[in-house]
Structure formats: structure tokens, C-alpha cells
Amino acid sequence: MPTTKLPALTGARWWAAAAVFVLHALVFLPVYPFQKSELFRVIHDLVPMQQGAAGVTFFFVLSGFVICWSFRHGMSVRGYYLRRLLKIYPTHLVAALVLILVVAVPLTRPVAWLPNLMLVHTWVPRWTTLGGLNVPSWSLCAELLFYLSFPLALPLLARIPRHRLWWAIVGMIIAILLLHTGFHLWTEGPKDTANVFAVRLLPGAVSPEFEIHVSPQWFAQSDIPIPASYWLSYLFPLSRLPEFYVGVLAARMVAEGVWRNTRLATPLAALTLCYAATWLVPINYKMSALLIAPMAAVVATLATRDLAGISGINSTRPMIWLGDISFAFYMIQFPVMVIVTRLFIGGRQYSVGGWALWTTVSLAASILAAAAIYHGIDKPLMRRFAHRPPPDRRTAPREGHSAINALTKP
């Protein structure tokens, strides 16, 4: 019987987190005059926002896969919700607290920080709440919706017969493309193929002491509108919900033997081609829509390789450890960059060498901080309060590890 552990999926999480980090290092480390140079413009053209967005798309699809794969028959919904909340909120709050301690967050103005702490800030299209405090936490608003919806959607998903799983996942991807087409045609915002996300530069050639999203000027602003098409296609949780269920359907396909491919080269080649195509399409498509299908294929293939006993670099111990700390790394990297800016960058001038130096320092410090959060907070909390129930041997599926398979058994 194949193992239910999927180490390659854990290790692969690191590559997604690293892709996000590289983009954030370019955007959130205010290194002047480097960021105002022609060299920076060339680098930013080669590392556009869709690189970080690709990492987020991977996490969203992977979330659906892993949640479906690990949800056992007989597991209480209350226990499931407790585990999901404990997995998100403690790390999120630690990262937010670090920022509150090192920047001038106006605690007397709750709109600048309370929606972020509660993880509801992406439901309203205003940069006042979207872009303040720990910027990467926006994706957790979508994750919360995913987790809350899953137990409610399971009975419906369980009705999809095995021989129609391909139709279901293709239909889901087509629906996503149609949704983004609607955003492009009927909502306000950029319509061309340019990458709209860029560094927000301040006057002068000396590096500022604050990254713009945590500066006193940012927190003081009453309202900052955001283009509707960008908000709906990238940040709005309901728009990202189908990506999660593509991952859920992919988990069913692997567990029930519908997806059997173990050759990683093909889905990686498809992902590379779709990523290259993001330079040629409008913003509504480049941030996630084009990448969902190949991302699901990569996730499914990695899982199938694990089940077949095929090892690779993602299954090695160092990669699994990096994958384990990847969520904490994702959450703490921006606060670390803010601290590095306050202590070492602000008030000074650096070229590309200075940017490379402080990026390396930020990477090392983020890994150390993430390890401390994971081993000191996340693991102890999960061990103490979120024990998984043993599988029900009478009803657990014999092949794979599908929640929907288990639900459909008598």
C-alpha cells in the first residue's frame, strides 16, 4: 500500500516562498540610488510581480491538495477548524507584533491595523487597509476562506464520480478564465499587458528609513483607492477560491488513480511556457489564471512521485525542513526587511552590491527567525492543542488518502 506522506510537496513549498522573497527584496528593500537606476529597471523587468504571484498561486493550489489529502473520515469539523486557525494566526500575530514594535503604527487609528490583524482586510478595495502593516498577510484572508468553506463543500465534491474528475477540473479552470475575462472586460483598471506593480519611489538619492507601506505618511492617509480589476483578480478572496478547489480535485485524481504521471519534466515545461506567456497578457490573467493548470499538474505529479517511491531534491531532509518553515518564512520576511532598512539601509546610499548584501542579510535573518517561530511556537502549539485523530480503519480508503473517498464509503 502506498505511503500517505508526501515529502516532495513539503520541500517544494520552499521554492514558492523563495520566489516571493526575491520579488519582495527588489520591492521592499528601499536601496537608493540603486532602485532609481537603469540597471534596477532591467532587473525588475526580468523579475516582475507575477514571479511572486506564481508562488502564491502554488500555495493556493497546494492548500487545496493538502487539505483534501489529510482530511480523514471521522475527523470533527471543530477540530479541523482549530488546527487551521492555530496554523495561521499565531505566526501571523507574531509577525504583526514585530512590525508594531519597530515602526510607528498608529494604534489609536484601528483602520490602519485591526483589519490586518483580523485577516479581513482584503475584502475591501482600499489600500489604506490592504497595503499597511505586514503586506504579505493579504493571502491569509483567502486561505481562511478556503479553510472555512472546505467542510461545507465536501458533500458536493463527493458526488463527482471518479470518471468525471477530468471534466470537473477542466471545467473549473475554464470557469476561472471566464471570470478573469469578465474582470478584464467590465471592471475599471489597466487593460494593457504592462506589469503595473513597481517600487514606490520617494524623492532624493538617500535611502529612506521606512519602506513606504510602513511609513508614518502611509498610515496617516485617510483613503487610497485601488483599481477594481486588480483587486478582484488578485486580492479578493472569493476570486481565488476556485484555485483552492482545483487543488482539491487534483488530490482526488491522485488518490483515486486518475492522475498517474510521474515525469516532472512535462508539467514543469508547461509551467515555464505559461509563465513566459504572462508577459503577453493583461494583468487580470498574468497574476494567476494562466498558471493554475500547470501548477496543479506539478503538485499532482510531485505527489504521484512520492506515492511511487521516486525521490528527488524536494524530498531531501534540508528541503523538507525548509518547506516546514516556509510559512513562517513567508510571514516574517517583510518585517525582517523593515528592520534591516531601519538599522542599516535608511539614510545611506548603495549600488547593486549594497542591495545584494542586504538581501543576503535579510534572507539569512528571515530563515533564522522562521526557524525560531516554527520550532518555538508553531510546532509546540500544534502538538499541544491540535492532535490529529487516528484514522478510522473501518472506513479509511485502502489506496491513497482522499477525504472525499472516505466520505463516500458507508
N, C-alpha and C positions, 0 to 999 in steps of 0.2 A: 504493500500500500504506500503511495507517495507521501512524503512528508508534507505537513501543513505549514512549515516555516518557509519564509521567502526572504532569505538574507540579501539577495541581489536587489530587491526592491528597497530595502533599508539603505544599502550602500548607495544606490542611485539618487537618493534624496540629496546627498551632498552636492552632486553636480548641479542640481537645480538651485540649491542655496548659494553655491559659488557663482552661478551666472547672475543671480540677483546682486550679490556683493560687488561684482565687477562694475555693474552699471551704477550702483549706489556710490561706489568710490569715485566715479567720474562726476556724479551729480552733486553729492552731499559733502564732499571734502572741498571747501572753498579755497583753492590754492591759486592765488593771483601772483604774477600776471599769466601763469600757465593757462588758466581757463579762458583767458581772453586772446589767446594766440591762435594762429592759423593751424598749428600742429594739433591743438586741442579740437578744433573743428573737424579735422580729418579723423582723429581718433573717435570722436563722438558719432561721426557718420558711420564708422565701422562697428561701433557698439551702441546701437540705438536703443530706445526704450523697449522695443519688442524682445530684446535679449532677456531683460529681467522679466518681462511679461510671459515669456516662454517658460521660465522657471515656475512662475505662479500657476500657469496652465497645467504643468506637470503635477504640481502639488494638488490641484483641484481634482484632476482625473485620478491620481493615486489615492486620494482620500476616499473617493467612492469605491475604488477597488478594495482597499484595505478594510474599510468599514463593513462591506458586504462579506468579505472573506473571513473576518474574525467574529461576526455576529453569530452566536451559537443558538441553536434551538433550546428554548427554555430559559434563555437569558432575560432577566427582568428589564423592562424599559427604564424603570427608575435607576437601576444600576448602570445601565448603558449611558443614560444622561449624566450621571455622576462622574463616570470615567471620562467622558468627553469634556465636561466642564473643568475637571481637575487637570486635564491635559493642556487646556488652553489658558485659563485665567491666571493661575499663579505665575507662570512665566511672563505673560503679558503685563501683569501688575508690577512685577519686579523691574521689567524694562522701563515702564512708565515712571516708576518711582525714581529710577536712576536719572531720568531726564528732569523730573521735577526738582531734584536736588542740585542739578548743575546748571539749569537755565532759569530765567526769570518767568516762570509760568504764573500768570495772574490768577491765583486761587480764588480771588473774590469775583472772578468772571467765569462762572461754571461752563458757559458755552464753549470756551476755549479748551476745556479738558474733560469735562464729565461725559459727553457723548463718546469720546475716545475710550475712556476707562470702561464704560458700559458696553462697548463694541456695538454701538448703534449708529455711528457717525457717517457711514456711507449710504444710509437710507435717505439723506437729504442732500441735494446737489449744491452745496456751498463749501468753498474752500476754507472758510473760517473754521469749520469743524473737520473737514476732510484732510486738510494739509497740515494741521498742527499736532503737537506732541509727537508720539512715536509713529512716524509716517507709515512704515511697513505694516502696522497693525490693521490697515484697512482690509486686508484679505481675511482676517479673522471674523469680520462681520459676515462674510459669505460662508465661511466654514461653520459658524454657528447655525446658520440657516440650513446648511447641508445636514448637520447632525440632528437638528430638531425634526427635520422632515423625514428622515430615513425610516424610523419605525412606523410612521404613518403611511409611507409609500410601499412598504414591503408586501402587504396583501395584494396590491395591484400588480406589482412586479412579478409576484409569484404565479400569476395567471398566464404569463407569457410562456408558451410551450418552448421546449428546447429547440425544435426545428425552425422556430421563428425568431430566434435571438439575433441572427444576422439582419433580418428585416427590421427588428426593433432598434438596433444600434445605428444602422444606416438611416432609418427614419429620424432618429434623434439628431444625428449630425446634419441632415438636411434641414430640420427644423431650426437648428442653431444658425445655419447660413441664411435662412429666410428671415430670422429675427434680426440679424445684423444688417441684412439688406433693407429691412424696414427702418432701422435706425439711420442708415445712410440716406435713404430717400426722404424721410418725413420728419426728421428732427434737426434742430439747428446745430451747427458746428462745422469743423473743417471737412471739406469734401475731396480735397486732393490727396495725393499719395505721400506728402511730406511727413516726416517724423515731427510731431508737434511738441514732444516733450524735450525740453532743453534746460540747461542750467540757468537759474535766475541770477543774473549778474548785477552787482552793486557798483556804484561809481568808485573810481580810484584804482590804483595798481597795487595797493596793500591788501593782503588777505583780511577779511572781516573776522571778528571774534565769534560770531554766531552764524551757523548755517541759516538761511533765510526762514525756514519753516519753524525755527525755534527762537527767532529774534524777537526782541520786545516790540518792534514795529509790526511784525506779523500778528502777534497776539492782540495788539491794540486795534486792529482793523475790525470794523463792525460787520462787514459782509464782503465776500469775494465770490462772484458768480463763476460758474464753470460751464463749458459748452455741454449742452444736453446730450449730444451724440456720444461724446467721450465718456461722460458719466454713465450713461445707460449701457454702453458697450463694454466698459472695463470695470467700473466700480460698483454698479448697482447689484446687490446680492441676488435678486431674482434672475437677472440676466445670466449669471454664472452658474445657476442651479443645474441646468442641463449637462454641464461638463462633469459634475459630480456623478450624475446618473449614467453617463457614458462609461465612467469607471465602474459603476455597479454592474452594468450589463457586461462589461469586459470580464469582471470577476466570475460571473455566471458562465460565460463562454469557456473560460479556462477550467473551472471546476467541473463542468459537465462535458468536457472533451470536445467542444465545438472549435475552440482555438487550440491548434496543436503545433504551430510554428515554433521552432527553437532556434532559427537562424536570425540573429540580431541585425545582420548587415542590411537586410531588406527594409525593415521599419526605420532604421537609422538613416538610410539613404532617402526614404520618403520624407522623414522629418527634416533633413537637410534641404531638400528641394522646396518643401513648403515654407521653411524659414526664409530661404532666398526669395521666395515669391512675396514675402511681406513687404519688401521694398517697392513693390509694384502695385499695391492695392491701397484703398483708403483706410483711414485709421480704424474704422469700425470692424474691419476684417483682420488687420495686421496684429492686433493685440492678443487675440486668442483663437478666433474662428478657424483660421487656416491650419492651426497646429493641433487641434483636438484629436482628429482621426489618427495622425501618425503618433501622437503621444500615447493614445490608448493602445495602439499596436506595440509600441515599445514596452509599455507596462505589462501587457499581456504576455509578450514574448519573454521578458525577464522572469515572470512568474512561471511560465511553462518550462523554462530552462532550469529553474530551481527544482521544480517537481520532477524533472528528468534527471536530476543529479549533475547537471552541467555547471561547473564552476567558472568564474571569471573574476575580473578585477573588482567588481562590485560586491562579490561575496567574500573578499578577504577581510581579515579582522580589522585592520586600520579603517577600511571603507565602511564597515558596519558601525564602528564606533563613531566615525564622522557623521554617518547617517543618523545615529541615535541622538547626537547633539545638534542636528541640523535645524530643528525648530527653534531651540534656544539661540542658536547662531543667527538665524533669520531675524529674531526679535531683538537681539541685543546689538546687532552691528551698527544700526543708526545711532543709538545712544553712545556707543564707543566712538564713532566718528565725531559726534558733537563734543565729547570730552577731549579727543585729540586736537580738534580745532581750537578749543578754549585754551589748552595748555601749550600747544606747540606751533600752531599754524597762524592764528589770529595776530595781526599786527606785523607780520613778516612777509617776505616775498620769496617765491620759489618757482623754479622752472619745472620741466617734466621730471627731472631727477628728484626734486623735492616731493612731487606728487607720488612718485613710485615709492619713495622712502616711507611716507606717512600712510600710504595704502598698505604697505607691508606691515607696519606697526599696527594699524587698525585690524588687519587680518589676524595677526597673532594674538592681539588682545581680545578680539571677538571670540576666537576659538577657546582661549583660556576662560573667559567669562562664561561662555556657553557650557563648557565642561563643568564649571562650578555650579551653574544653575541646574543642569541636568542631574548631576550626581548628588548635589546638596539639597535640591528642592523637588525636582520632578520625580525622580525615582523613589525617594522616601515617601512622598505623598501618595503616589500610585500604589506602593507596596502596603501602605498603612490603610488607605481608605478605598482602594479600587481593585480589590481582588476579583479576578475573573472566576465565575462558577465553573466547576468541572463540566466537560461535555456530557450530554445525555447519550450514553452508549446505545440505548434502545432506538434512538431516532436520529443520531448523527449520520450524515452521509458517509458511505464507505469510500468513495473516491472524491478527492478534492475537499473543499471546505466551504461550501456555499450556504449562506444563510437562507436563501430562497429555496434551495434544495431541501434543507432541513424543515422549513415551514410547510412544504408541500407533502411531507410524509405524514401518515396517520399517527 
